Amino acid sequence: CAWNDEHSPCAMFIEGAPKEILSHLRRHHGVACNVKEVECRWSSCSRAGPLKIASIPRHVAKHLGIQSRCSRCT
């Protein structure tokens, strides 16, 4: 994990599945489940503006280099 809290990346190992990513962010980085949007704090992220909380796992998976196949067009 390269989520940057307090000017230092996390460096913990996280699984690439969306459920595990969100769980890690909630447990270790205080990302609340009742918020609608959150800023990405990944150390190399250049995205400006917040993301919907439901989009964060997919966004972080891209940082991890995980690609997923579209169920419609494969």
N, C-alpha and C positions, 0 to 999 in steps of 0.2 A: 504494500500500500504506500502510495506517495501523497496521501492526503496531508496537507500542510497545516498543522496546528501550531501556533506559537513559534513560527519561523523554523520549524523542523519537521521534515517528512516523517510519517508514522513508521515505515519500514517493516511492518508486520506482514506476514503472508496472509492473503485472503483468497478464497475460492472465487472462481469466475462466474458462478451461477448468480442470477439477479437476487435471489433470496438471501444468499450468503453475503453479497456485497452490501445490501441495504442493512442487514443485521450487523455487520461489522461497523458501518458508519454510525448506526444508532448506539451501539454499545461503547465504541471507543472514541467517537468524535462528537457525540452529543447531537446528532441529527435527529430531531424530534419527529415522531410519527404523525403529529397533529399539524405540522406546517404544510403549506401547499407548494411552496417553492424554496429552493436552496441554491446558494452560489457554489460552484465547483471550486474546491480548494486543492485540486490535484496540482502538484508542483510545476508541471509542464503545461498546464491548461491555459490557453489564450482566449477562451470563450468569455465574452462580456455579457453580463446579465445573468439572472437566475434561471434555473431549470425547474420544471415541475418535479415534485418528489418522486413521482412514478417513473420519470425519465432518467433519474440519477443512476440506477444500476446499469442501464444500457450505455449511458455516457461513460461511466467508469470502466465498463468492459472494453470500450474502444481504447481507453488509455492503456489497458492491460494487453491490448493486441488481440483480443478475442473477437472473432468474426462469427456471426450467426447467419444461418441460411433462411431466406424468406420462405414462409410456408405456402405462399401463393405462387411465386414464380420460380422458386428454388434457385 
